[in-house]
Amino acid sequence: MEYSKESLDRQAKIQMMKEAGIVCYANSFEGKIDIEEIISRSENDDKWGHIRDIENLMEGGCIWEFRTAGRIMSSRGMGKLVFGKLRDKSWDIQICFMRDRVVFNTGRPLPNSWVRTPPSLPLSREEEKDAPLDKGRLSEGLRGLVTELEIWWEMKSAFKIAEKFCQVGDYIGVEGDLFVTKHGELTIFVKEFQILSKAIRPLPEKFHGLSDRETIYRQRYLDLITNNDSYDRFRFRSDFVKAIRDFYHKHDFVEIETPVLWNAASGAAAQPFTTHHNDFWEDFFLRIAPETSLKKATVWRFERVFELSRNFRNEGSDPSHVQEFSAFEHYAAYWNFEDNMQFTEDMFDYIFETLGLEKKRRIIDKEWQEKQVDFSTPWQRIDYIAWVKEQSGIDIESYTEEDEQRLREDIQKAWFSWEGIEKQATATMIDYLYKKVLRPWIVGPAFVYNYPKTMQPLARQSDADENIVEQFQLVLNGWEVLKAYSELVDPKIQQDNFEAQSWAIEKGDEEATSWDDDFVLAMEYGMPCQSGWGMGVERIVALLTGQDNLRDVQLFPLMKSDDNEEKYNKNDTKLAVAILNTDANFEKWQELNTVAHLNASFAAREGKSIFMQDSIESADGMQMKLNMSHAIMIKQASSNQICELRDKANELWLSLVEFTREMIETSDDKKVADITATKKWDELEFLWIQIFWTRKVVESLTKDLELYK
């Protein structure tokens, strides 16, 4: 591990203090009062009488009224005073050390020879507080308290230890009284302090917080230290989860746990993660969803069950999808999907009331535009089949899997189309049509129900219409937040569905649901009619907190490991490809100028990682600066191809540099930012992009593109 000069200095100080008998990493700190409670008491001063006069404190000392601990967030010396900012989980408060009015707790009882005036009898803590200093009131040796201490062959006063050895980022415990500065700031006048944990590394960017997203995700602890919004967001997530759990318990649901490792990848249509069990010598799947296990619990006695599960889906990642996520899922015997609609409304009423949330909230849509969503119940009900027909003129209920070509022609006759429609099956085209003509306009909250059987072949069919399945989705400003069904409990139909899915797997569908004999066996013993319901935690929390990336509501999101990244950098050849938009009207000098800009930006972002070494040497000892060790190719593509490549590179988290029309029209970065802020993402014209990563990955993305002419 590499250390900065400041980190090395901190390590040296830690070693000095340890040699002086100071405990730099304490085992506990008793009697801590939360800073928020200290502030609350001060605001009720008429009742508590806690605020003292600073002149009296400076002359007569403290009575040790408040005891707290936290991390030092700032520190500054002012002659005989040192002021600092102390932060704990609840709030911040200012602290003040005064020369000759503070003692230091080493954290370790000192030898008797170090005790100035040991008491004749042991004193209680209350007696110690009341006894004057010159009469042995502290029993310093027994408690490790000193007014000065020899550190590295030099006597350091307690004040000097506070000034020079208590640094930003350290945890300390303090004890003292409250006063208010002339600027009106509540402050603890510190009489006694103790170092609880020394920080070796300084906090980032002078404590203004992290801005690089990858660093935030990898080192969330730093983000939490410097960014109160992040801390509040994760406290909200915790409170949100607790409220849902409490609501389930109020409605007689039993929380159970189901396996993460399972023999079958059942419960949802998704590609699973696999792992090998060494003892059983058998491959197992990480849970896609807990559905089959939860439903098996309903076979007898457990009529209402729920689980907060951790699910894994081996799929692509982007800001709105992650491979590992949390979800609430429940099953209630004797309910149908309409009962779950009412239950959902009641649940959100409870959550909003419990957490004190406003019912009207600004929610970001898929284009990252905010709209106001009113969560007041009851919510809108939207008939999927009827509304798609109303918006497009196409009766999607009348199409079967065999009507693929007819549906495609009817969609195009209605002047709708999208990329890839010529290859899509019936169900996929219906889904795309819904996403084109209906979902973007749903502000909600809205229950979308009455789905055609073609869309959900594994769901329970309606008794009134066998071409419709009994399910709904909750949509918030274009986002699908949760899904519920009237569950299929007929073992014969379930077995037939598994057979159909097995056929799909044989055809190469990696997301098809795998066979689960044990689930069918349980169903054959009799499974009660029921309705199931599932909601991803990350998406709903992200929407309620205004986040545009699910990783912003995951405390420690899954990332590529630093070790693998380092190995990748050393052993894998990397490649940068700059791609010209052939639809843009460029002059030759503009093309060359843009390539230069791209590579300068690329070099600035990647830093020294793109160099094998800084310089090379000739036989006669002359130094020459080395060029970057990775190849750079220049290719060309259409505007649509560039947009597709850009999106794919973002999905794969590759290094990407972009050049838009605004960047060539002006060299003023502020103007570029101002103009860009007025346009939506799909309105921007990308003239060039440059992709950088391992040769294998980049070449697979760009192999079909022509070389630049």
N, C-alpha and C positions, 0 to 999 in steps of 0.2 A: 504494500500500500504506500502511496506517495503522500507526503506531508508538506504543507506550506511552512514558511519561516515562522509564522505565528503559531502554528500547531506544534512545531518543535520547541518553541519558547514555552508554550503551555506545559508540554511534557517535562521540560526541565524544572519548571516551578513545582509540578506535582512531586517530582523526585526530591526536591529540596524540602518540601513540606513533610513528606513521609519520613525523611531522615530526621526531621525535627520533632517527630512524635505526633504529627497531626494525622487524623483519619480523614482521608480525602474522599472516601466512599463509605458513608455511614450505613449502619444496618437498620436504623429506624429513626423516626422523629415523632415523639409523642405530643399529644395535645394540640395538634394543628387546628386552627380555626380557618375556614374558607374565607378568602378575601372578600367575597360578596357579602358574607355575614358580618364582617368587620365594618364594611361600608354601610350596611343596613343598620347596625347598631349606632353608628355615628349620626345617621339621619334621624334617629330617635333620641337625640341627646338630652331632651328634657326628662326622659324617663331613665336613661342610663347614666348620664353625666360622664361621658367618656372623653370628651375633648379637653385637652389640657393646654395651658398657656406655655408658649415656647420659651419665654424667659425663665419661667419656673423650672422647666425641664433642663435647660442649659445650666442653671445654677444648682438645682437640688437633685437632679437625676430623675429616674423613672421609678414606677412601682410595679413594673412587669405585668401590665394588664392584658396585652394581646400577644398571642403566640401563633405564628403562621410560617409557611414555607412556600417556595416556588422557584421559578427560573429567573435569573437576572436578565432583563431585556435591554437595559441601558445603564450607563454609569458615567458620572462626571464629577471631577473634584473641583471644589471651590474654597481653596485655602484650608481652613480648619474643619470644613464640612465636605462630605461626599454624599451626593444624591444619586439614587438609582431607581429603576422601575422593576417591580417584582410582579410576576404573573403566575397564577395557578389556574386550575381548570375553570374557575368561576369568573375571575376578573383580574384587573391590574390595580396596583397601588404603589404610590411613591414611598421610598424608604430613605432615611437620613442617618448617617453616621457622623458623630462629632468627636473630635480629638479630646482625649482625657475623659470622655463620658461613655466609653464603650468597652466591653470586655469580650474576649474571644473564647469560644468553647472548642477545644482541640478535638473533642469527641473521644478522648481517652483519658482515664484517670492518670494524674501525673505523680512522679515520685514525691515522697514527703519533703525532700529537700527543696522542692519547687514551691511548696505551700508557704505563703507569706505569714498568715496568722491562722493556723488550723484551730477550729473550735474545740473547746474542751469536751463537748458532747455533740453527737450528730444532730443536725437540725433538719426539721421538715422543710419542704419547699416554701410553705407559707411563712415559716419562721425565718428562713433565709431572706425572703423578700423584705421582711420587716426590720431585720437587723442591719445596722449601719456597716459600711464597707470596712472601716478601721477596727471593728470589733469582731472580725472573723465571720461576718454574716454570710459569706459565699461558700465557705469550705472549698476553696478553689481546687486544691489538690484532689479532693474526692470527686469533684465534678469535672475536672479538666479545664477549669476557667482560668484565663490568664489576662493580665493587662499588657504583658509584653512577653516575647518568646525569642529565643535565639534560632535564627534560620540561616544556614550557610555561613556560620561564624559571625553573624551580625544580629544585634538585638533589634527586633521589629515590634513596634507597639501594636496593640489590637487594631487601632485606627489604620496604621500602615498596612496591616494584613488585609483589612477591608478594602483599602484603596488600591493596592498593588496585586493582591493574590485572589481577590474575588472578581472574576471576569464575566463579561457578557456570555450567556449560555450556561453558566454554572447554576446548580441548585444550591440554595442556602436556606437555613432556618433562622428566623429572627424573633426577638421578643422585645417588647417595648410599649410605649404609650402613643396615643394619637394627638396630633396637633394639626392646625391648618396654616399653611404658608401665607405670606402677604398677598400671593397671587390667587389665594382661595383653593389651593389643592390639598386634599386630605393626605396626611403623611404619617408614617410610623417613625417615631424617634427611637432608634435602635439602641438598646442598652446591652443586649447580648446577641451574638450571632454564631452560627456554626456552618461550616462547609459540609454539604450533604453529598454532592456529586460534582466532580470537576469535569468540565467539557474540554476535550482535547482539540476539537475542530470548532472554529468560529461559526456563528450563524451566517447564512448566505446573504449576500448583497446588502449588507448593512441593515438587515432586518426589515427591508421593505417587501420581502416576499419573493417567491420564485415566479418566473415568467415562462421558463421553458417547460412545455407540457410533459415531455418524457421524463425530465428530472422530477417533476411533481409526482408522477405516477410511481417512479422507482423509489423516491425518498419522500413518501407522503408525510413522514414525521416532521420533516423540515417545513413542508407546506402548512401543517397544522400549527407549528410554532409561530410562523410569521403571517398567517392568513386567518383571521378570525372568521371570515365567510366560510372557509373550508371546514373549520371546527364546528361551526353552527350547522352546516349542511349534514355532517355525519351524526351530530346529536339529533337532528331532525329525523334522519333515517332510523336511528335507534328508537326514538319516541313513536315513529310511525309503525314500526314493526310491533312494538309493545301494545299499541292501541288495537291493532288487528288481533293479536293473540288474546287480549282481554275481551274483545268482542266475541271471538269464538267461544271462549269459556263461559261467557254470559248466556250463550245459546246452546249450551250442553254439548259442545263438540269436545272430543277427546284428542289430544295431541299425541301422535305416535311417530316412531322413527322407522324408516324403511331402508333397505340396503343401498349402498352406493355402488357396490360391485354386484353384478347380476349375470346370469347365464344368457339372458336374451336382451337384445336392445329394443325393448318395447316401451310403449307409453306415449310415443310421438313419432312423427315422420322426420327423422334427422339422422345424419351420419354420426355414428358413435365413436368415442375413444375406446381403444382396446388396451388391455394389459394382461400380463401373464402371471398366473398363480403358481409359484414354484412348488409348493407342497402338493397341490392337487395336479400339477402339470397339465394345466388347462387354461385356455384363454377366457377372460371375462371382459364384460363391458362396463364402462362407467355409466352411471344412471343418466338417461336422457330426460326422464320424467318419472315421478313416483306413482303414476296412475295405477298400474297393475297391482302393485303391492298394497296400495291404499284400498283398492276395490276388493281385494281378497280379504281384507280385515272386516269388510261389511257382511261377509257370508254368515257370520254369527256374532251377535251381541253388540258389536261396535257399529251402531246405526249412524253416527255422525263422527267422522274422523277428519283431521287436517294435519298438514305437515308444512313446516318451513324448510324446504329442501334446497340442497345445492345441486344443480344440474349441469351437465356437460354435453356440449354438441360440437362436433369436430367440423365446423363450418367456417366460412370466411368471416373476417371481422371488419367492422367499420364503426363509425361513431354511434350507430343505433343497434349494433349487434356485438355481443361478446360470447366467447366459447364457454365460459364458466359464469353462472349467474344464480341468483337466489329466486325462489318462487314460492308463493303460498298456493297450496292445492287442497281442496276439500271434496268430500263426497257425503251426501246426506240421503239416507234411505227414505223412500216414500215421497221424495220431491221430484218435480220435473223442472225443465229449464225456466219456466215462468216463475216458479217459486224462488229460483236463484236470482232472477231479476230483482224481485222485491228485497231479497236478502242483501244484494249488492248495494241497493239504494240505502237500506238501513245501515249497512256497514260504513259507507262514506259519510252519512249523517253523523254517526258516532265518532268517526275519526276527526271530522272537522270540528265538532263540538269539543272533543277531548283535548285536541291540540290547539284550540283557539284560532282556527284558520278562517279567513274570510272566504265566503262561498264564491265570490267573483274573483277569478284569478287570471293573470296573463299567462297563456300557454303558447309555447313555440310550436309552429307546424313543421312539416317536412322541408319547407323552403326556408326555415329559420326565421319566419315572420311571426310576431306575436299577435294573438287575438284573445279577446276576453271570453272566458268560459265560465258560465254560471252553473255551479254544482248544486243549486237548489233543486230538491226533488219535488215531484216525480220528473224523470228524465224522458227525453224524446224516444219514441219507438219507430224504427225505420224498417219496413218490409224490403228485404234485399231484392227479391225478384221483381216486386211491383215498382220500386224506385229506379232500378236499372232500366226497366222497360219504359218508364216515364221519361227518363233522361236521354235514352238512346233510341227508343222505338223498337228495341229487340227483346223478344220474349225468351229469355235464357232458359226457362223451364222446359221449353219444347225441344231442346237439343240433348242428344245422348252422345256417348263417346264415339259412336260411328258417324255422327253428323259433323265431323271436324271441318271438312271442306265447305259445307253449306254455311256453317257459322262464320267461317273466315270471310266468305263472299258477302254475307249479310252485314258484317261489321264494316267492311270496306265500302259497301254501297251506302251505308249510313255516314260515310265520310270520317270514319275513325280508323286509325292505323298506328302502329308503333314498330320499332325495330324488332325483328325476330318473329313477327306474327306468322310468317310463312312456315315456320318449323314447329309451332306450338300445337299442343293437343287441345281438346275441347275445354277441359277444366281450367287449363292455364289461360286460354283466351278469355273465358268468362271472368276469371280473376283480374286479368289486365283491364278488361272493359269496365269492371267495377271500380278499379283504381283510377281509371281515366275519367269516368263520367260521374261518379258518386262520392267516393271517399274524400277527395280533396275539398269538397264543399261541406263536409260534415264538421261543424264546430262542436256540437254536443254539449255535455255528455249525451250520447245516444246509444241505445241498444239496437244493433243491426241484427235482424233475425230472418227466418224463412230462407234458408240457403238451399239451393238445388242439390239433390243427391249426388249429382255429377261432381260437385265441389268437395263433398265430404263423404266418401263411400263407406267409411268405418263408423259413422255416427248412427244413432237410432233414427229410423224413418218415422215420419209422422203417421199416426193411425188414420188421420183424415185424408192424407195425400202421400202416397208412397214415393213420389218424386221429390219430396221435401224432407229435410232432416231437422230434428228439433235441437237447435243450438242458437246461441247469440254471441256477439262480440260487443264489447264496450269500446266506443271510438271517442277520442278526445282530440279535437282539432286535427283530424286526419291520421292520428296514431291509434293503432289497435292495442289496447291496454290489457284486456283480459278476455278469456273465452270460457264458455260454459255449454254443457250438453245435457239433454236427457240421455242417460247412459244406456248403451247396449248391454243387455244381460242375458240374451239368448245364446247359449253355448254353440248351437249349430250354425247360426249366422256368424258368430265370432270366428269359428273354425274356418268357415268358407272365406271370410275376409283375410285371415292369416294365409290361406292358400293363395289367394290373389296377390297378396303382398310378396309371398315367396317367389311367385312367377315374375314379379317386378324386379326383385333382387337378382334373379337369374339373368334378366335382360340388362342389368348393369345399373339399376337405380340404387345409389348408395344411401339414399334417405328413406327408403321403404322400411316399414316396420317389420322386424324379424319375428319369426314364429315363437310362441310362448306356450308350450304344452301345459306347464304347471298352472298358468292362468286359466286355460280352458278347463282343466281338471277341477279347479276350485269352483268355477262357474257351473259345472255339471252337478255339484252338490246343492245348488240353489242359491242364487244371488238376488237380493231384494231389488225391486225397482228403485231407481235413485237418479240423482243429478250430480254431476261433477263440475268443478269450477277451478280455474287456474289463473294466477296473475303474477307476472314477473315483477320483482321488487324494484330492480334498477330503473326500469322504464317509467313507472309511475312516480317514483321519487325524483327522477331527473325532470319530469314534466312539472311537478309541483314546485321544484326549486329552481326552475329556469335554466337547466343545464342542457348543452347541445351534444354531450358525449357521455355515454353510460359509464365510462371509466371515471368520470368526475363524481360519481356516487358510489364507487367501489373503493374502499379504503386502500387496499393493496391489489390493484388489477394485475392480471397475468401479463408478464412482459418477457421478451427474450432475455435470457440471463446474460449478465455482463461477461461471465467467463466464456460462454459460447460465442458472444460477440467478439471478444478479443481473439479467440481461436479462429473465428471466421476471418477476421481482418488479416491475420498472419498467414493463413494457409490458402485462402481462396483468392483467385485472381478476380479483380473487380473491373467494371467497365462503366464508362459514362457515355450515354448516347444523347446527342442534341437532335431535336426533330423539328424541321421547318414546316409551317402550315402552308401548303401549296395553294390554298384558296386565298391567301393574303397577297395583296399587290405590293411587292417589295422591290426596291431598287437594290442593285448589287451591294452598294456600300452599306445599306441598312441591314442586309443579311449578315455581312461580315461583322458589322458593329454589334448586332444582337448576339451572335455567337460569342463574341468577346465578353459582353455583359454577363451572359449565362455562366461562362467559365469563371469569371471573377467572383460572381455570387456563389457559385458552387465551391470554389476554393475557400472563400471566407467562411462558409457554413461548415465545411468538412474539416478545415484547419489542417494541422500537420499529419492527420491520419491518412491523407492522400499522398504523402511523400514516403519513399522507402527510407531515406535519410536526408539530412539537411543539405549536405554537399558531398562532392567526390573530389579526389585528388589525382593530379597527373603524376607521371613518373618523376618529374623534377620538383615535386612538392607544391605546385600551384593549385589553389582551391577554386572549384567551380560549383555554383549553386545548382542543385539537382532539380530537374523538372519532375512533375508528378509521375508516380510510378504506374498509374492506371491509364489504359488506352481510352481515347475519346473518339467516338465516331459521329459523323453527321449524316442524318437521314432526312427523309421528307415524307409527309403524310397529309391526308385531307383534314379539314377542320373537325369532322366527326370522329375520325380515327384518333386525333390528338386528344379530344375530350374523353374518349373511351380509355386511352392509355393513361391519362391523368387520373381518372377515377380508379382504375385498377392499381396504379402505383400507390395511391393513397390508401386503398384497401389493404395492400401488402406492406404498408408502412415503409416504403422505399424512400431514399433521399430524392427529393424532387425540387427543381427550380423552374419557375414559370415566368413567361414574358408576355404581357398583354399589350393591346393597341395603345393604351394610355401611357405605357412606359416608353414607347418610341416617339410619342407626340410631345412629350415634355421630359426634361431631366430633373424637374422639381419634384422630389419625393412627396412633399406635402400635397401638391396638386394631384399627383397620382392617387394618393390615399383618399382625397376628397372626392374625386371623380368616381373611383371604385365604390365608395360608400353609397353612391346614389344608384348603383346597379345591382340586380340580382345575379347570382352565380352563373345562371345559364345565359345571361346577357353579355357576359364578358367574352371578348374575342382573344383567344390564346394564339399568339403568333409563333411562339417557340416554346417548347418545354425541354428540360434535360433531366434524364433519369439516371440514377447512379446506384449500383449495388453489385452483387456478385455477377460475374459474366454469365453464369448459367441462368440466373433469374432474368437479367436484363435482355439477354439474347432471346429467351423464350417469349418475351413481350414484344420484341421489335423485329423478330426474324423475317416477317413478311413485308417489312417496309423497304422501299427503294433507297439506295444511297443518294445523297445530295448531289445534284447535277449543277 
